[in-house]
Amino acid sequence: MNFENHLNNEQLMAVSAPDGPSLVIAAAGTGKTRTLIYRLAWLVSKKNVDPSEVLLLTFTNKAADEMLSRAEELVNKQFNKGFSGTFHSFANRILRQHAEHVGFGRDFSILDTDDAKKLMRSCIDELGIDKKSFPKPEVLLSLFGVVSGQQGDLISAIEKRFEYADVTPDDILKIHALYGKKKLAANAMDFDDLLIFAHKIFSENQKICEFYQQSFKYVLVDEYQDTNLLQAAIVNLLVEEHKNLMVVGDDFQSIYSWRGADFRNFLEFEKIYPEANTYKLQINYRSSPEILNVANSVIAGNPEQFQKELSAVRDTGIKPKLVEIRDGSTQARFIIEAINDLRREGIKPSDCCILYRSHFHAMELQMELAREQVPYIVTSGVRFFEQAHIKDVCCLLRLLHNPSDWLAFQRLMELFPKIGTKTAQKLFKFFDGRVNLLHEDTSQQLNDMLPSAAAEIWEKMVPIFHAYRSENLVTDPGEVIYRFNKIFYKNYMEETFDNHKFRGEDIDGLIDFTTKFDSVESFLAEVALLTNLDTDAAAQAEQTEDERILRLSTVHQAKGLEWKVIFILFVNEDMFPSKKTVEDQGDAEERRLFYVAITRAEDLLFLMTPMVRRQRDGGIIFLENSRFIQEIPNKYLSNEKGFF
């Protein structure tokens, strides 16, 4: 095989790397996957390595299967697909052979998320812990998983995570211990245990570790910037003897610290392996030179990084457009018209993607798309108004507006401790199917019937019902949501959702959005009607040819993908970058996130910068362009005025 005919010089250098540790810094669009595939082929065809002696670790089994299959086509030999794949699938294979060394049987069960939550809930019940203000099982599981992945201190993590919550760290430690005992008794592991125990086996059993070191003489790891400390530790043990390790990634695209990824694994690779050979892939095949100029300008501001600069293979294209526009609504209308214009030029909606930092940024766009019956798909998950936390804060408005809305009543009641579906239904039946919270007697009766833990919270909410009458809050849905969130729901989110900060941003955005409406009735009607239209559009999208479907996505969900045209919403200070993230950890990862968004674009890039946001008090906030925009030289952008 003539590798020179299939690879550029940068790729060829990495593919033909000598034995020992290798660091491949593969910038966006530079052929990272191609390089890995040809590295596999090189080892077999040029180094005469047995394919079974090569281990490929990735973040999806699909990616591993595809790369190995393509390498097999090149060398006409089969690789060992049994062990290659995700870190967790690899760990599972190890444990199926050696689980007894960590106290489990080889026939252990793997708990799915639901089973793990049920087991955690049983631990809370068994210890008799008051669940009134205690974190939900899913929050605890996420915390335990991140700590184990970071090989961190659980006590410190508990104190930091629940700094402002009424939570006793000792209770969480007791639950953690009991949860471990129950899993052992049931011969069951959760997802995080697979990595924990695989590492334990390798680190505590030298003969077993040596066996796998000799079995896998070459180890390749994809997206190494997204590994956590535990995953890196497993890799280091696997290659300790021969050090034939190639890691591939891009520190510019490290955007998952919130789930435990530590890009220092990548940045400090040369410290861990001083003898490592380093290769940079900087020739970009995806984007126009104009888009890369913007990307290079933005990422240059990060202090911790490998210095590199993307260069384009493609011919000159169109400058990215900086679109100054009045507000979120006009932003939505501009995008719809731009999509229609692009369609007339032969660019299909499926070739376009709308990217955003936070879910609430796309709220007005989703509503406008629904009005226009434009079929679209939300890659990032549930559509804005169908998200649990949005429906939760709207259910109180629904009940205040319509006392007969038993679904809203049930949803509201189930937010409170010790109230399930059956209890909520009994309560609603007691009131003959009409719970009018504006009647003091009704509110008091309900308070008297609630469990003490729920009644305590309910009493704090009663002033909202009084204010709804006395302050005429029927004309101010945002104020109702604001008070409900402040009194109760903010704490509820902290105890219930691991990503409570981002959900809080959604609710803040929803509150501001309500300023468009002069009554609770008009707000609820608009949301309901558009949600139904939205559902119809979604159904249409599923039945329609792909080319007619527009895609919406958070930047996190878009990593690794590409489109001809990219629109990035709300490229404003405190929006992108996220104000809360900057306050917590600075802007470095936000800058990398913006870089990822930019480098998804092949041909056209629109940076949307609304000028104002309306507030719930009737005022407006004047928005500044994002600090990232301010760092881009004017010559790299084309200014365009939107609707005013």
ABEGO torsion letter per residue (X at the ends): XBAAAABBAAAAAAAABBBEBBBBBBBBGAGAAAAAAAAAAAAAAAAGBBAAABBBBBABAAAAAAAAAAAAAAAGBBBBAAABEBAAAAAAAAAAAAAAAAGBBAABBBBBAAAAAAAAAAAAAAAGBBAAABBBAAAAAAAAAAAAAAGBBAAAAAAAAAAABBBBAAAAAAAAAAAAAAAAAAGBBBAAAAAAAAAAAAAABAAAAAAAAAABABBBBBGAAABBAAAAAAAAAAAAAAGBBBBBEBAAABAAAAAGBBAAAAAAAAAABAABBBBBBABBAABBAAAAAAAAAAAAABABBBBBBBBBABBBBBBBBBBBBABAAAAAAAAAAAAAAAAAAGBBAAABBBBBABAAAAAAAAAAAAAAGBBBBBAAEBBAAABAAAAAAAAAAAAAABAABAAAAAAAAAABBGBBAAAAAAAAAAAGGBBBAABAAAAAAAAAABBAAAAAAAAAAAAAAAAAAAAGAAABAAAAAAAAAAAAAAAAAAAABAAAAAAAAAAAAAAAAAAABABAAAAAAAAAAAAAAAAAAAAAAAABBAAABBBBBBAAAABGBBBABBBBBGBBBGAOBBAAAAAAAEAAAAAAAAAAAAAABAABBBBBBBABBBBAAGBBBBBBBBAAAAABBAAABBBBBBBX
